[in-house]
Each structure stands twice: as structure tokens, then as C-alpha cells.
Amino acid sequence: PSHCAHSRLGSPRLNHLRENSTSRRQRAWAGPFASAGSCALPAACREMRAAAGRLAQSAGAARAWYADRLRRAPMLTNAVTASGVMVAGDIAAQRLEGNRDLVWQRTAVLASFNSGFGAPFFTLFWRALESRVPGQRLGAAVTKAILTSLIANPIMNGVFFTYSTALEHVIMPAAPGGRTSVVEAVKMQL
């Protein structure tokens, strides 16, 4: 915290200034911290340090809990995480596109795809890839990235566009006041 003397001056330096300060310049440089102890607002410093400690503990506990969930139920954990990330991302994208009213059907299509297809597929794909290309060194990481780009991404792109187009035709209005089935939508496209 910026108002704590020890964060700027360091306690040994501050003590030295208090004990050996002979010149006006040194006393002025030490400022209000020279006689107020190591912190101008001691209670605030303690409170901020305690809050930071609690926050770090909470973040550590959350990471440990999430890692435990990934270990115990990787498919479910990845599906829920992927769905949440997709919902947040789509809401942000719609806002950036200037949509005042969110298109929740679009968000539902994306979230359902991510949790139902994307997360399970990539969980299995990366597990298989790790067994064939183990490790985290640069060479292994580059190999995994290339294989993901050449094998997994084309498959998932095709599945994604098929799924999202079909589902959007089912749940989104085809014309003012009406919905269309997937079969009717395909017939119209032919």
C-alpha cells in the first residue's frame, strides 16, 4: 500500500532516519513517518495486509478446489467451465457488436455446443495427444499445437457450423412470427 512507510522506505531505513536524523533535510525527507511509527495509518495497513492475505488464501483454495474437480470429474468440470466461458464471451461479443438487447438464443446455442461437444471432444483429444506426445517442453508444446490445428480444429469447426446452423434454424424465428424445423430449413436451402 502506498500510504505505508515500510512499503516505500523499508523499516531498517526508517529506523536509521529516526535514530540518526541530524539535518533538517533528512527529517523533512522522512516526513510524517519519522515520528508516527512504521506506518502513517497503522490500522489501515494491518487491515489491508490481512485482506490481501485472505484474498490470496481464497484464490489458493479456489484453485485447489478446481484442480480437485478436474481430477475427479474432468468431463463435467470442463463442460461447465467451457459453457461459462462461452456465455461470458458471447455476451461481451454481442455488446461489442452494439446489440442493446442480447440474443439469448445465440448464447444458448454457443454454450450448449461448448458444453456438449467442444469440451468433451477436446478433453479426450488432448488426453490422447498427451499420451502420444508427453511433456511440456517447447518441442512437445509446438507439436501439440500443430496437431491440434491440423486434426482437431477442422473437425470441430465442421461440427460447430453444422450444429449451430441447424439449432439456430430450430430455435430462432425463420420469419416474423414463425419458427421452422431443421428439415424445413434444409428444404428451403435446397
Phi, psi and chi 1 to 4 in degrees:
 res  aa     phi    psi   chi1   chi2   chi3   chi4
   1 PRO       -  142.0  -18.6   25.1      -      -
   2 SER   -72.3  -22.8   62.4      -      -      -
   3 HIS   -86.6   -1.9   61.9  -89.1      -      -
   4 CYS   -91.3  126.5  -65.2      -      -      -
   5 ALA   -62.5  -39.2      -      -      -      -
   6 HIS   -66.5  -21.4   53.4   79.6      -      -
   7 SER   -77.6  -22.4   66.6      -      -      -
   8 ARG  -103.3  -39.9  -81.3 -173.2  -77.3  163.7
   9 LEU  -103.0  -30.4  -57.6  174.4      -      -
  10 GLY    85.8  132.0      -      -      -      -
  11 SER   -57.9  -44.3  -65.6      -      -      -
  12 PRO   -59.5  -41.4  -24.2   33.1      -      -
  13 ARG   -64.8  -41.9  176.3   70.8  177.0  142.7
  14 LEU   -63.8  -44.2 -173.0   60.3      -      -
  15 ASN   -60.5  -41.9  -68.9  -24.3      -      -
  16 HIS   -60.4  -43.5  172.3   75.6      -      -
  17 LEU   -64.1  -40.7  -76.0  174.1      -      -
  18 ARG   -63.4  -43.9  -93.8 -167.7 -125.4  117.3
  19 GLU   -77.6  -36.6  -66.5  167.5    5.5      -
  20 ASN  -114.9   15.5  -58.9  -42.3      -      -
  21 SER   -75.6  111.3 -177.6      -      -      -
  22 THR  -113.0  -25.3   55.6      -      -      -
  23 SER  -101.1  156.5   72.6      -      -      -
  24 ARG   -62.6  -38.3  178.2 -179.8  -80.7 -171.3
  25 ARG   -61.5  -44.2  175.2 -177.7 -117.1  166.1
  26 GLN   -65.8  -41.4  -74.8  176.3  -34.6      -
  27 ARG   -65.1  -40.1  -75.8 -169.1  -61.1  -84.7
  28 ALA   -65.8  -38.8      -      -      -      -
  29 TRP   -64.7  -38.2 -178.1   78.2      -      -
  30 ALA   -69.5  -26.5      -      -      -      -
  31 GLY    58.5 -146.2      -      -      -      -
  32 PRO   -67.7  -14.8   24.1  -31.9      -      -
  33 PHE   -79.2  -16.1  -54.5  114.4      -      -
  34 ALA   -65.4  -34.1      -      -      -      -
  35 SER  -115.2   -5.1   60.0      -      -      -
  36 ALA   -96.1   12.2      -      -      -      -
  37 GLY    87.2 -162.3      -      -      -      -
  38 SER   -81.6   -5.8   66.2      -      -      -
  39 CYS  -146.6  134.4 -173.9      -      -      -
  40 ALA   -66.8  -33.5      -      -      -      -
  41 LEU  -126.4   76.1  -57.5  170.5      -      -
  42 PRO   -55.9  -41.5   -5.3    7.9      -      -
  43 ALA   -65.7  -40.9      -      -      -      -
  44 ALA   -64.7  -40.9      -      -      -      -
  45 CYS   -62.1  -47.2  -77.0      -      -      -
  46 ARG   -61.5  -43.0  -79.8 -167.4  -56.4  -84.9
  47 GLU   -63.7  -42.8 -154.0  172.8  -64.3      -
  48 MET   -66.9  -41.5  -72.0 -179.4   72.3      -
  49 ARG   -62.3  -42.1  -86.4 -170.9 -115.0  119.3
  50 ALA   -65.0  -43.0      -      -      -      -
  51 ALA   -63.6  -41.8      -      -      -      -
  52 ALA   -63.3  -39.0      -      -      -      -
  53 GLY   -64.2  -42.9      -      -      -      -
  54 ARG   -64.8  -40.0  -74.1 -170.0  -57.8  -88.5
  55 LEU   -63.8  -44.0 -177.1   60.8      -      -
  56 ALA   -63.4  -40.6      -      -      -      -
  57 GLN   -63.5  -43.2  -89.3 -174.5  -35.5      -
  58 SER   -63.7  -43.8  -63.8      -      -      -
  59 ALA   -63.7  -41.6      -      -      -      -
  60 GLY   -63.6  -40.9      -      -      -      -
  61 ALA   -66.1  -39.7      -      -      -      -
  62 ALA   -64.8  -42.9      -      -      -      -
  63 ARG   -61.8  -43.2  -86.9 -166.2  -53.2  -86.6
  64 ALA   -64.9  -42.3      -      -      -      -
  65 TRP   -61.9  -45.2  176.7   84.5      -      -
  66 TYR   -65.0  -42.2 -172.6   73.3      -      -
  67 ALA   -61.8  -38.9      -      -      -      -
  68 ASP   -64.4  -42.6 -178.6   58.5      -      -
  69 ARG   -62.1  -42.1  -64.2  -74.4   81.7 -166.2
  70 LEU   -62.0  -37.4  -79.8  171.9      -      -
  71 ARG   -71.8  -42.4 -168.4  172.6   64.7  -87.7
  72 ARG   -78.8  -39.1  -70.3  179.8 -178.2 -143.7
  73 ALA  -141.8   72.4      -      -      -      -
  74 PRO   -62.5  -39.6   17.8  -26.1      -      -
  75 MET   -64.4  -50.1  -72.6  -69.4 -171.7      -
  76 LEU   -64.2  -44.7  178.9   61.5      -      -
  77 THR   -62.0  -45.7  -55.5      -      -      -
  78 ASN   -65.9  -37.4  -77.9  -31.9      -      -
  79 ALA   -65.3  -44.8      -      -      -      -
  80 VAL   -66.2  -43.2  169.9      -      -      -
  81 THR   -62.5  -46.9  -57.7      -      -      -
  82 ALA   -62.1  -39.6      -      -      -      -
  83 SER   -64.8  -45.4 -177.4      -      -      -
  84 GLY   -62.5  -42.3      -      -      -      -
  85 VAL   -64.6  -40.7  168.6      -      -      -
  86 MET   -66.5  -40.6 -176.0   57.0   84.2      -
  87 VAL   -61.2  -49.0  166.6      -      -      -
  88 ALA   -61.6  -43.4      -      -      -      -
  89 GLY   -64.8  -41.1      -      -      -      -
  90 ASP   -69.7  -38.2 -172.6   56.3      -      -
  91 ILE   -61.9  -44.0  -70.4  170.9      -      -
  92 ALA   -62.7  -42.0      -      -      -      -
  93 ALA   -63.9  -42.6      -      -      -      -
  94 GLN   -64.7  -37.5  -71.8 -170.1   48.8      -
  95 ARG   -66.3  -41.7  -68.4  -67.7 -174.5 -148.3
  96 LEU   -66.1  -30.0  -72.6  171.3      -      -
  97 GLU   -73.5  -10.8  -70.2  170.0   -2.1      -
  98 GLY    91.8   12.6      -      -      -      -
  99 ASN   -71.9  119.5  -65.0  -12.6      -      -
 100 ARG   -75.3  -43.6  -74.3  179.6  170.7 -116.9
 101 ASP  -101.4  124.7  -62.7  -35.4      -      -
 102 LEU   -70.0  142.9  -66.0  174.9      -      -
 103 VAL   -93.9   92.8 -179.1      -      -      -
 104 TRP   -68.1  -26.5  -70.9  107.6      -      -
 105 GLN   -63.3  -42.0  -65.9   94.1  -24.9      -
 106 ARG   -61.6  -45.2  170.3 -178.8  139.4  171.8
 107 THR   -61.7  -40.9  -55.9      -      -      -
 108 ALA   -65.1  -40.1      -      -      -      -
 109 VAL   -61.9  -47.1  166.5      -      -      -
 110 LEU   -66.0  -43.7  -65.8  172.3      -      -
 111 ALA   -66.1  -41.4      -      -      -      -
 112 SER   -67.2  -36.5   65.3      -      -      -
 113 PHE   -64.6  -46.9  173.8   80.3      -      -
 114 ASN   -62.5  -42.2 -122.3   15.9      -      -
 115 SER   -79.1  -32.9   62.3      -      -      -
 116 GLY   -88.4  -28.9      -      -      -      -
 117 PHE  -123.1  -53.4  -66.5   99.4      -      -
 118 GLY   -60.8  -53.9      -      -      -      -
 119 ALA   -63.6  -48.1      -      -      -      -
 120 PRO   -62.4  -42.0  -23.7   32.5      -      -
 121 PHE   -60.9  -50.4  174.1   81.1      -      -
 122 PHE   -70.8  -30.6  -80.8  108.8      -      -
 123 THR   -60.6  -47.2  -61.9      -      -      -
 124 LEU   -69.9  -41.1  -65.7  173.3      -      -
 125 PHE   -62.8  -47.8  179.0   80.3      -      -
 126 TRP   -70.4  -30.6  -74.1  -35.4      -      -
 127 ARG   -64.6  -45.7 -173.0  179.4  -64.1  159.8
 128 ALA   -65.1  -40.6      -      -      -      -
 129 LEU   -64.3  -40.2 -167.9   57.4      -      -
 130 GLU   -64.4  -34.2 -178.8   63.4   31.2      -
 131 SER   -72.1  -25.4   70.7      -      -      -
 132 ARG   -95.0  -29.4  -74.2  164.1 -178.4   73.8
 133 VAL  -129.3   77.1 -174.5      -      -      -
 134 PRO   -74.8  158.3   25.1  -29.9      -      -
 135 GLY   105.6  170.0      -      -      -      -
 136 GLN  -124.8   11.2  -62.3  177.6   -7.0      -
 137 ARG   -69.3  168.5  -64.7 -177.3  155.0 -107.4
 138 LEU   -57.1  -46.0 -179.6   61.0      -      -
 139 GLY   -60.8  -42.9      -      -      -      -
 140 ALA   -66.6  -41.3      -      -      -      -
 141 ALA   -64.0  -42.4      -      -      -      -
 142 VAL   -65.2  -43.0  168.7      -      -      -
 143 THR   -60.9  -45.1  -58.3      -      -      -
 144 LYS   -63.5  -40.4  -69.4  173.3 -170.8  177.2
 145 ALA   -64.6  -41.9      -      -      -      -
 146 ILE   -65.9  -46.2  -69.7  170.6      -      -
 147 LEU   -64.3  -37.8  -69.6  172.6      -      -
 148 THR   -62.9  -43.0  -61.2      -      -      -
 149 SER   -67.1  -36.5  -65.0      -      -      -
 150 LEU   -85.0  -30.7  -66.6  175.5      -      -
 151 ILE  -107.3  -59.9  -61.2  169.0      -      -
 152 ALA   -72.0  -46.3      -      -      -      -
 153 ASN   -62.0  -44.5  -70.0  -12.2      -      -
 154 PRO   -61.5  -38.6  -24.2   33.4      -      -
 155 ILE   -63.0  -50.6  -67.9  169.0      -      -
 156 MET   -68.2  -31.7  -74.1  -46.5  -71.4      -
 157 ASN   -63.5  -44.3  -77.2  -18.2      -      -
 158 GLY   -63.0  -44.9      -      -      -      -
 159 VAL   -63.8  -42.7  172.2      -      -      -
 160 PHE   -61.2  -49.2  170.4   74.9      -      -
 161 PHE   -68.1  -35.7  -74.9  115.2      -      -
 162 THR   -64.7  -48.9  -58.1      -      -      -
 163 TYR   -62.6  -51.1  175.2   85.1      -      -
 164 SER   -66.8  -38.0   63.4      -      -      -
 165 THR   -66.3  -45.7  -59.6      -      -      -
 166 ALA   -63.0  -46.3      -      -      -      -
 167 LEU   -69.7  -36.2 -157.8   55.5      -      -
 168 GLU   -64.2  -34.9  -76.6  175.0   -2.1      -
 169 HIS   -69.7  -26.0  -77.9  -67.0      -      -
 170 VAL   -79.8  -45.1  170.6      -      -      -
 171 ILE  -100.8  -11.7   65.8  171.3      -      -
 172 MET  -105.9  145.3  -63.0  179.5   91.1      -
 173 PRO   -60.3  135.6  -13.5   21.7      -      -
 174 ALA   -82.9  -36.8      -      -      -      -
 175 ALA  -143.6  163.9      -      -      -      -
 176 PRO   -52.7  120.2  -24.0   30.8      -      -
 177 GLY    85.6    1.6      -      -      -      -
 178 GLY  -138.1  158.4      -      -      -      -
 179 ARG  -121.0  159.7  -65.1 -172.7 -167.8  -80.5
 180 THR  -129.6  151.6 -175.5      -      -      -
 181 SER   -83.6  168.1   71.0      -      -      -
 182 VAL   -62.5  -42.0  173.9      -      -      -
 183 VAL   -61.1  -46.4  174.6      -      -      -
 184 GLU   -63.4  -38.5  -67.9  169.5   -3.1      -
 185 ALA   -64.3  -41.8      -      -      -      -
 186 VAL   -66.8  -40.8  169.6      -      -      -
 187 LYS   -60.6  -40.5  -75.9 -179.6 -176.7  175.6
 188 MET   -65.3  -33.7  -71.5 -170.8  -51.0      -
 189 GLN   -73.6  -26.8  -64.3  -64.2  -35.8      -
 190 LEU   -82.7      -  -62.3  174.2      -      -
